[in-house]
Amino acid sequence: MPDTKENLHDAHNLILTNTGWEQLLECKKIFLQNNTIAPKEYAGIRLEVAESWLRSHDLGVNPYKSSLAEHLNSNEIAKILAENKDLIGITKAVFIDLKIKDIMTSNYALYLFDKNGVLLSHEGEKIKLISEDHPESSIVGQVWSEATVGTCAHVLSMHLKKPVYIVGPEHYCTVFQNSCTSAAPLTNEDNEIIGYLVVSYHIDFPLSHDSYYLSTYPLGLITAMAVAVENKLRFTKSYQLLKSAHHMQEVILSVIEEGIIITDNRGKIITINKEVVNIFNTPEEEIIGRTIDRFLGPQIGEAVRNNETIDIEEASCSNNHDKSYLVLIRPLDKHGNYPNGAVLRVNPMEMINALVTNRTGAFATYTFDKIIGKSNAIKETISLGKRFSLSNENILLTGESGTGKELFAQAIHNAHRPQGPFIAVNCAAMPRELIESELFGYEGGSFTGAERRGRAGKIELAHGGTLFLDEIGDMPLEVQAILLRVLEDKKVMRIGGHIYKKVDFRLVAATNKDLERMSHENLFRSDLFFRLSILSIQLPPLRKRDNDVEVLANYFIAKYCAKIKRKAPLISEEALEVLKSYGWPGNVRQLENSVIYAVNLAQGDLIQCRHLPESLYAASHPTADNYREPIDMTGNYTLENIYKIDVMEKILIENALYKTRNNITKAAELLGMAKSTLYRKAKELNINMGTFKNSD
Ligand SMILES: Nc1ncnc2c1ncn2[C@@H]1O[C@H](COP(=O)(O)OP(=O)(O)OP(=O)(O)O)[C@@H](O)[C@H]1O
């Protein structure tokens, strides 16, 4: 038997001679002629090659075929190419790099196969080993497996799972007879084979030199190249993972609607989300790299440097007194090479304030459309309110109690700054000593009982919205002075504080007092009165609102019955007459309360006079003179004309005041009592004397 082992398979360097080549050819010839002879018995054929020949034969491969392999269809090819896009790109890049460095010389051709032997790409020297009827362009997508092309380098590499070389006649198909090929498997990070790299070059036989030095260089080259491709692939994958993790982190940070800042351990800002750009109103490039102190002040900077955990801290920066922020700090542990630092969550105080006031129910629900009334008086007032609400100026609402001043304040707010907070303060309901701190706020520990952290005042909370000061006539003079300054400077300083904060709010003040008269009597600051009364709206009393009593009564009945889930009763003509003819000193509020009373008293579907509150019914009870002689003095009493004494007293006094247009002297005379008694009784019976000033 020919023995080519000596010639071909010297440990690392392979000497190929014409004789050796011929012996190999002979071996192959004998094998192909007589397949029953096991090639294992040929001493000159490597065992793994011989076994592959046998498998190729058993798989029915035609060794003389010129048509090389099966082709996948175009859809399958497109799919496989897409799946291996990175691998193909990286292989090409490595190949070009090796070519530039002259490591891959021009007589080498390079092939890339997927793990199943599908040819993915080829580079370099025109492939001489394929037959002419298969142009180069069409070989991508061919399946080169042991079953289709028989023994060749990558097929054996597939079998042995290691780098392999194959010399000329060792290839099973004669079409490869003049090639020397080396193949190396490519593995992924999990050590799974993902493809094969093959380098091939052409050898003409007989050899030009008698002895041909067949170096293991191509095998080493393809093995090293496989390592380079694998490394690059892993690097690309890690980079893509990192990039997508970074992108995901960016997306997460961008959907968080609060400012997120990451600093290093010296307080230098490393990363921010987009919200921070909005909060600081500064471009990102002017934030990154600066210290946190610059934006949130040195106290926050120190906390970061000291690795402190801070839950809620109000911070304002020395560069930017107008703004304050709520800051939460979490220190970051040292991680690998990364030094420790901190994550800060930042929210503008005004946003927190708006949230808190919304949550605590201090928000304006009324709009001008919801103000009920068809009378000219109310329509004109609404149109004035709408016009005034367009400007930024302060507005003064005057009018008797219950005429809807708070309603108007809410409607003005909603027409102008519906997004901002609506902060309502009732100056009469608050103790004098509290009103100042309530309005202007205080710094921590500024007086006994003050909270440690201090508290923002209602003026600060109203920033970006409306401050509604109800019953402003009851505001202490010293507080009026501070308020005036705030209105003039548009900035506020907390009690015990030393920093002014800019505030932007619209003041709507309301009163049922005569502020002008009060200012003459030095009970109200005239400068504040002038400032407030530039735009003032006088709300009409109900008795001057034509048919609004009927409209409002029906509206309140429907509203109340919807609430208690009961069919709304009608109002009898007589009862309606009573409602219409009543003076309504308590205005709309009194009307609303009266109809609620009547709905509750009436059992059926009709509200009658007897269902109305006593005071109303009594006031309009048919007598000769409703104002002067409402009581039958003849002793001819019926159950219907007996009333409680205090009700009678109230009716008599109200009627006298009504008739005399609040002329106390005359009213007292009519009632036959001293003026001082009249004052006392009016106070006891809760009669608002000012109400009757303009009575017709
Ligand atoms: N035009 C209106 N349409 C619907 N409800 C109204 C109207 N006017 C007043 N009201 C109702 O009357 C009541 C009193 O209104 P509001 O509190 O605004 O009056 P006010 O003038 O501010 O009273 P006070 O001076 O006593 O504070 C509220 O319950 C309000 O809902």
The ligand as a Tripos MOL2 file, in Angstrom:
@<TRIPOS>MOLECULE
LIG
   31    33     1     0     0
SMALL
NO_CHARGES

@<TRIPOS>ATOM
      1 N1        -75.2550   82.3290   40.9200 N.pl3     1 LIG1
      2 C1        -75.1320   81.2360   41.6820 C.ar      1 LIG1
      3 N2        -75.3470   80.0420   41.1450 N.ar      1 LIG1
      4 C2        -75.2640   78.9450   41.9130 C.ar      1 LIG1
      5 N3        -75.0010   78.9550   43.2180 N.ar      1 LIG1
      6 C3        -74.7640   80.1190   43.7870 C.ar      1 LIG1
      7 C4        -74.8050   81.3220   43.0540 C.ar      1 LIG1
      8 N4        -74.5100   82.3350   43.8660 N.ar      1 LIG1
      9 C5        -74.2930   81.7880   45.0770 C.ar      1 LIG1
     10 N5        -74.4500   80.4670   45.0320 N.ar      1 LIG1
     11 C6        -74.3620   79.5480   46.1730 C.3       1 LIG1
     12 O1        -74.5870   80.3360   47.3020 O.3       1 LIG1
     13 C7        -73.6960   80.0110   48.3490 C.3       1 LIG1
     14 C8        -72.9250   81.2460   48.7810 C.3       1 LIG1
     15 O2        -72.0110   81.6290   47.8100 O.3       1 LIG1
     16 P1        -70.6130   82.2610   48.2090 P.3       1 LIG1
     17 O3        -70.0240   81.5320   49.3690 O.co2     1 LIG1
     18 O4        -69.8260   82.3630   46.9780 O.co2     1 LIG1
     19 O5        -71.0700   83.6820   48.6890 O.3       1 LIG1
     20 P2        -70.2000   84.8060   49.3630 P.3       1 LIG1
     21 O6        -70.6450   86.0680   48.7570 O.co2     1 LIG1
     22 O7        -68.7620   84.4690   49.2220 O.co2     1 LIG1
     23 O8        -70.6420   84.7030   50.8550 O.3       1 LIG1
     24 P3        -69.8960   85.2660   52.1870 P.3       1 LIG1
     25 O9        -69.7040   86.7260   52.0040 O.co2     1 LIG1
     26 O10       -70.8470   84.9300   53.2620 O.co2     1 LIG1
     27 O11       -68.6210   84.4800   52.2440 O.co2     1 LIG1
     28 C9        -72.8420   78.9130   47.8580 C.3       1 LIG1
     29 O12       -73.3750   77.7190   48.3360 O.3       1 LIG1
     30 C10       -72.9700   78.9780   46.3590 C.3       1 LIG1
     31 O13       -72.8850   77.7070   45.8210 O.3       1 LIG1
@<TRIPOS>BOND
     1     1     2 1
     2     2     3 ar
     3     2     7 ar
     4     3     4 ar
     5     4     5 ar
     6     5     6 ar
     7     6     7 ar
     8     6    10 ar
     9     7     8 ar
    10     8     9 ar
    11     9    10 ar
    12    10    11 1
    13    11    12 1
    14    11    30 1
    15    12    13 1
    16    13    14 1
    17    13    28 1
    18    14    15 1
    19    15    16 1
    20    16    17 2
    21    16    18 1
    22    16    19 1
    23    19    20 1
    24    20    21 2
    25    20    22 1
    26    20    23 1
    27    23    24 1
    28    24    25 2
    29    24    26 1
    30    24    27 1
    31    28    29 1
    32    28    30 1
    33    30    31 1
@<TRIPOS>SUBSTRUCTURE
     1 LIG1         1 GROUP 0 **** ****
